[in-house]
């Protein structure tokens, strides 16, 4: 299945998901999101919310996997590879972070704040250039794992059903896997399952970053587990070490300040040129992942 994953990556790197396609048919993640919203509205009430949340996870993953199994069985390997393409977000992630980098380099904080607000959940309305650069760099590192390496990994393991299942789980976590009064119980199963399926990809992403940068592993070993997430700390610590900057740290959300620990504490704050370097590391890391997929496919 490594060739399937590689084909999906190559198509995405070449054209992404075109705006015309999005306007015409939407996107598979949006379709999954509608299912999750409907289940949240109907099941997230009354007692036994944790059990109901687990049912929502099973129904959502089933709704993604069953059509993928049928499509791969009936349409064949090559069509399955094309169908996997929208579930890899390599080009989209690069473009969204580059949209932050360009105004930062030009000194346009208003435009940089707007672009950053499109990719992070924290409040950036008063953020200065270092805070914006940190936020974009962290988003790039974390989403390199969630949006690119993990989908490719699961596509290589289990083909179209594997990548479909992963995207369903990841979307569940992003929508209901939050520690809020509404979702702490209902989203428990989604959050725990997302932690599990990202266990290997997050560490693989960190390894890719360290390999292409030639440094950063000491920061990973020291700081990755300090992050609130059992997985996000790995690619973020690797990027911090590769760039020689500090990431994470306290950040402002709508109603609170989250006292997050620093990764690579004691290093300097990143500047816009570091975000340019981060994008270069990201591109090389994704290319190395492609090379690994090619190698496995050739051996297989």
N, C-alpha and C positions, 0 to 999 in steps of 0.2 A: 504493500500500500504506500510505500515511500514515494513511488513515482506519481501516484495520485496527488499526494500532498505537494510535491514539487510542481506539478502542472498548475494546480490551484494558485500557488505562490507566484509563478511566472506570469499567469494571466493578470492577477491582481497588481503585480509590480508594473505591468505594462499599461493597464488602463484603469485600475481601481474599479469602483462601482460608479458608472457614469450617472450624472445628474438626470439625464433623460430617462434612464432606467428607473431611477428612484421616483421620479415624478409619475411615471407610467404604472409601475407595479409595486413601488415601495421597496422594502428590503426584508430578507428573511428574519433578521433580528427584530424588526418592527412587527412582523406577523407573530413572532413568539411573544413579544411584549403585549400584544392584544390579548392573547390567551391568558397570560399571567394576570393582567388587569382584571379580566372577567372572573378568574378564579379567586383573586383577592377580594373582589367585591362580594362574591357569593359565599365564600367559605370562611373568610376572616371575621367571624362574628361568634358571639356566645362562648360556650365552654369548649375545652379540648382543642384549642387553637394550634398547639404543637402538632397533634395528630392530623388535623386538617391541613396544616402546612405541608406535612409529609405527603399527603394525598395530592396536593397541588403540584408538588415536585414530580411525583410519578406521572400525573396526567400530562404535565408540560413536556417532560422528557419523552414520554411515549408519543405525544403528538409530533415531536420532531424526529424521533428515531424511526418510527414505523414507516412513514413515507420514504425516508432515506433508504431503509432496507429494501423496500419494494422497488424504488428507482434503480438502486445498484444491481438488484437481481434481474430486472427486466430490461434495463437500458444499457447495461454493460459498463465496463471499467472507465472508458474514455468519457462517456457522458457523465458518469458519476464525478469524475475529476472536474469537469466544467461546472457541475452543480455545486461543488465544494468551493469554487472560486469566491462567491460573495461572502463566505464565512471567514475569509482571511482579510485582515484590515491593515496590511503593511503600508500601502500607499496612502490610505486615508489618515493613519496616525502620523506619518511623516508630514503630510500637507498641513494638518491641524497644528502641529508643533512649529513648523516653518512659518505659519501665519502669526505666531507669537514672536518668533525670532526676528522677522523683518522689521516690524515697528520698534522693537527693543533696540535694534542696531541703529535705527534712525532717530531714537530719542523720543518717539511718540508714545508716551505712557498711556494715553487714553485708548488708543487703538490696541496697544499691547494688553491692557486690562480687559478689553472686550474680547479679544482673541483667547486670552487665558480663561476667562469665564466660560468659554465654550467647552473646555476640556477638564475643568476641575470643579469640585463642589464647594470649595471654600470661598469666603468673601474676599474678593480682590479689589474692591472699589477704591480702597486707599493704599493699595500695595505699591511699594517702590520697585525700582528695577531689579534689585537682588531678589526680592520676594517673588516677583513675577517669574524671574529666570529659574528660581528654585522650583516653583510650582510646575512650570512647563517641563523642566528636566525630570522631576519625579514622575509626572504623568507619562512622559515618554518611556521611562524605564519600566514602570509598572505595567503599562499597557502594551509594551513590547512583549511581555510575558502573556498577559491575558488575551490580547487581541491578535497576536501573530504566532509566537512560538508554541503556546499551548494548543491552539487550533491545529497547527501543522503537526505537532506531536501526536495528537489523538487521531488525526487523519491518517498518519503513518501507521498507527497501531490498529485502527479499526475501520479505515476507509470513510466513506460518506456518513454512515451511521455514527462513527466515532466523533467526527467533527460536528455533526448535528447535535449529538448529545451534549458535547462540551459547550457549544454556544447556548443551548437551552439552559444548562446549569449556570453558566456565567451570567446570563441575562436574569435568571431568577435571583441570583445573589445581588446583582446591581439594583433590582427593583424592590425586593422584599427582604433581603438579607441584612437588615439594619437593626441596630439596638435602639429602637424607638418604642414608645408604648404600644403602637399599633402592630409592629412587626417583630418585636423581640421573640415572642413565642411562635408566631405563624411562620416567620422566616428562619427559624433555627435550623431546620433540616436543609434548606437551601444554602445557608452560610457554611454549614459543616461539610456538605457535599462539595461545594466550591473549593473549600480549603483542601479537600482530599484530591480532587482532580488537578489542582494546580501545584501539588507538592513537587513533582518531578519537573514540570516545565519551568517553574520559577527558578529552580536551581540550575537548570540547563541554560536559561537566559543569562543568569549571572556568569556562568562559565563562558558563554559566548562573548559577553562583554569583556571579561578579563583576558580572554585569548586574543581578541582583536586589538585591545588596547595595550597588552603586554604588562599590565599592572592592575592592582586593585584587590587582589585576592586576600591580602592581610586585613583590609577593611571589611570585606565580606565575612571572614571568619570571626572577626571581633564584634561587628555591629549588626549583622543581618537579623539576629534573634532579638535585638532591642526594639524592633519595629512592632507596632500593635498588631500587625497582620503576620501570621505564621509564614506567609509566602512573599508578600510585597517587599519586605526588607531585603531579600536576596538580590533582585535586579537593581533596586535603588542603592544599596550599599556598594554593589559592583560599579555602578555608574559614578557614585561619589568618589570611590577610590580611583577609578580610571581618569577622572577629571581633576582630582586633587582638590575637591571642594567639599563643603558640608551641605547635606540635604536633610529633608524632613524638618524637625524642630517644631516649636509652637506655631499654630495657625488659627485663623479666625473663621468660625462658621457663623451662621445667621444669629444664633442666640448664645454663643459661648466661645471661649478660647480653649482649644484642645492642646494640652501640654505635652506634645509628642517629643520624644528624645531625639537628639541629633544623631545623624549618621555621619561618621568621620568628623566628630566634634573636634574643634580646634583648628580645622582647616578654614580657608577663606570662603566668603560667599561667592557663588558663581556670577559671572558677568555674561553679557550677550554673546561674546565670543565663545564662552564655554558651551552655550546652547548650540552654537554652530558645530563645535567639536562633538557634542553629545549626539547630534543628528548623524555625524560621520560615523561614530561608533555604532549607532543603531543600524545604519545601512550596511556596514561591514559585518555586524553580527547576524543580520538577516541573511546576507549573502553566504556567510559561513554555514548557517543552518541549511540553506539551499544546497550547498556543496555536500553536507553530511547526508541529506536526503538522496542526492544523486549517487553518492558512494554506496549507500545501503541498497538502493534500487539496482545498481549495477551488480553488486555482489549477489543479491537475491535472484 
